[in-house]
Amino acid sequence: MAKKKTTLACSVCGSRNYSKSVNEGQRTERLEVKKFCKYCKKHTLHRETK
């Protein structure tokens, strides 16, 4: 399996703060992780973007 590099965007302000490598397997939903946003200055939900 090849790994694909994806970007995580803040769900509040929309800034793309983090990148993560994930497997390109049988995934149907996007990755959602709670991380710190330096623009909002708080922990928010970050979603995978294309």
Short mmCIF file of the C-alpha atoms (twelve columns), coordinates in Angstrom:
data_MODEL
# 
_entry.id   MODEL 
# 
loop_
_atom_site.group_PDB 
_atom_site.id 
_atom_site.type_symbol 
_atom_site.label_atom_id 
_atom_site.label_alt_id 
_atom_site.label_comp_id 
_atom_site.label_asym_id 
_atom_site.label_seq_id 
_atom_site.Cartn_x 
_atom_site.Cartn_y 
_atom_site.Cartn_z 
_atom_site.pdbx_PDB_model_num 
ATOM 1  C CA . MET A 1  0.000   0.000  0.000  1 
ATOM 2  C CA . ALA A 2  1.248   3.432  -0.895 1 
ATOM 3  C CA . LYS A 3  0.998   6.246  1.616  1 
ATOM 4  C CA . LYS A 4  -0.673  9.486  0.616  1 
ATOM 5  C CA . LYS A 5  0.097   12.879 2.121  1 
ATOM 6  C CA . THR A 6  -3.014  14.799 3.183  1 
ATOM 7  C CA . THR A 7  -3.585  18.188 4.762  1 
ATOM 8  C CA . LEU A 8  -5.660  18.883 7.871  1 
ATOM 9  C CA . ALA A 9  -7.702  22.097 7.881  1 
ATOM 10 C CA . CYS A 10 -9.266  23.816 10.897 1 
ATOM 11 C CA . SER A 11 -13.064 23.536 10.874 1 
ATOM 12 C CA . VAL A 12 -13.472 26.996 12.484 1 
ATOM 13 C CA . CYS A 13 -11.180 29.320 10.497 1 
ATOM 14 C CA . GLY A 14 -10.317 27.047 7.537  1 
ATOM 15 C CA . SER A 15 -6.527  27.413 7.783  1 
ATOM 16 C CA . ARG A 16 -4.464  24.388 6.756  1 
ATOM 17 C CA . ASN A 17 -2.111  23.834 9.686  1 
ATOM 18 C CA . TYR A 18 -1.053  20.182 9.651  1 
ATOM 19 C CA . SER A 19 -0.082  17.492 7.155  1 
ATOM 20 C CA . LYS A 20 -0.258  13.755 7.753  1 
ATOM 21 C CA . SER A 21 0.571   10.658 5.740  1 
ATOM 22 C CA . VAL A 22 -2.204  8.065  5.588  1 
ATOM 23 C CA . ASN A 23 -2.744  4.736  3.827  1 
ATOM 24 C CA . GLU A 24 -4.736  4.853  0.599  1 
ATOM 25 C CA . GLY A 25 -6.703  1.748  1.553  1 
ATOM 26 C CA . GLN A 26 -10.430 1.125  1.881  1 
ATOM 27 C CA . ARG A 27 -11.220 4.405  3.653  1 
ATOM 28 C CA . THR A 28 -14.651 5.903  3.075  1 
ATOM 29 C CA . GLU A 29 -14.761 8.834  5.501  1 
ATOM 30 C CA . ARG A 30 -12.326 11.687 5.998  1 
ATOM 31 C CA . LEU A 31 -9.943  11.877 8.932  1 
ATOM 32 C CA . GLU A 32 -11.054 14.110 11.826 1 
ATOM 33 C CA . VAL A 33 -8.620  14.972 14.646 1 
ATOM 34 C CA . LYS A 34 -8.816  17.507 17.459 1 
ATOM 35 C CA . LYS A 35 -5.645  19.653 17.271 1 
ATOM 36 C CA . PHE A 36 -4.400  23.087 18.346 1 
ATOM 37 C CA . CYS A 37 -4.952  25.913 15.848 1 
ATOM 38 C CA . LYS A 38 -2.428  28.727 16.218 1 
ATOM 39 C CA . TYR A 39 -4.770  31.209 14.502 1 
ATOM 40 C CA . CYS A 40 -7.819  30.457 16.700 1 
ATOM 41 C CA . LYS A 41 -5.529  29.910 19.736 1 
ATOM 42 C CA . LYS A 42 -7.550  26.907 20.943 1 
ATOM 43 C CA . HIS A 43 -8.085  23.199 20.272 1 
ATOM 44 C CA . THR A 44 -10.483 22.702 17.366 1 
ATOM 45 C CA . LEU A 45 -11.559 19.898 15.085 1 
ATOM 46 C CA . HIS A 46 -9.303  19.533 12.034 1 
ATOM 47 C CA . ARG A 47 -10.599 17.667 8.974  1 
ATOM 48 C CA . GLU A 48 -8.746  16.058 6.090  1 
ATOM 49 C CA . THR A 49 -8.748  18.048 2.845  1 
ATOM 50 C CA . LYS A 50 -7.931  16.889 -0.643 1 
# 
